[in-house]
Amino acid sequence: MRDDSDLTGQLLIAMPDIGDPRFERSVILICEHSAEGTMGLILNKPSSDVSFHDLAEQLELGTPEAAQQVNFGGPVEMGRGFVLHSSEYVSGRSSHLVLEGLRLSTSLDVLEDMVTGTGPSAALLMLGYAGWGAGQLEAEILANGWLSGPADAAFVLSGGGEDMWSAALKRRGVNPLLLSATAGRA
């Protein structure tokens, strides 16, 4: 049974008044949430600086068989890589289930397998992550910075892009055109 206070496996959708341009119109998958803090990955911010080909070459993994988008996963440890992928693939070194049908791997073996075409059937590659200290994310949610809601593997692996923010809001029953950058409390 899922603890309602545990946000692991949930989506965070940035509200218009988020106040931080790095998170503007972001959709984040929460990968770890506990009393000590929270770690998530931005799903819809493609990196214009790094390609999978460049990354594979830099890590001396060879030339990838297929192109793969590299995304900005967040502003923390931007040199650290993460792969969200379909759960039929399990990394032999570092892989854990985030939600049904979706795993997170952090070791080079998943990238090696992606280069050779033997990796997961669907994957998102991220550099960096979003992190919050104890109670920080909860305070931001209460201040109307984020809307949270359920995630599923198909939506997460759909490719992100600019339309993901609007699609995530619509999945929650929110019309993005009706959002205001100011919030109030009754």
LINNORBEL-V59912 format. One record per backbone hydrogen bond with DSSP energy under -0.5 kcal/mol. CO is the residue of the C=O (numbers start at 1). NH is the residue of the N-H. If there is no record, write none. Layout:
CO;NH
CO;NH
//
This chain:
2;4
3;6
5;7
7;10
9;151
10;30
11;149
12;14
12;28
13;147
15;18
20;23
20;24
21;24
23;26
26;14
27;43
27;44
28;12
28;30
29;31
29;41
30;9
32;39
34;37
36;134
37;34
38;132
39;31
39;32
40;130
41;29
45;72
51;55
52;56
53;57
54;58
55;59
56;61
56;62
57;60
62;64
68;52
69;125
70;47
71;73
71;127
73;42
76;129
77;80
77;128
80;128
82;126
83;85
83;105
84;124
85;103
86;89
94;106
94;107
96;104
99;102
100;153
101;87
102;98
102;99
103;85
104;96
105;83
107;110
107;111
108;112
109;113
110;114
111;115
112;116
113;117
113;118
113;119
114;117
115;65
122;86
124;84
124;126
125;71
126;82
127;73
127;74
129;76
130;40
132;38
133;136
133;137
135;139
136;140
137;141
138;142
139;143
140;145
140;146
141;144
145;15
147;13
149;11
152;156
153;157
155;158
156;159
161;164
162;165
163;167
164;168
165;169
166;170
167;171
168;172
169;172
169;174
170;173
174;176
175;178
176;179
//
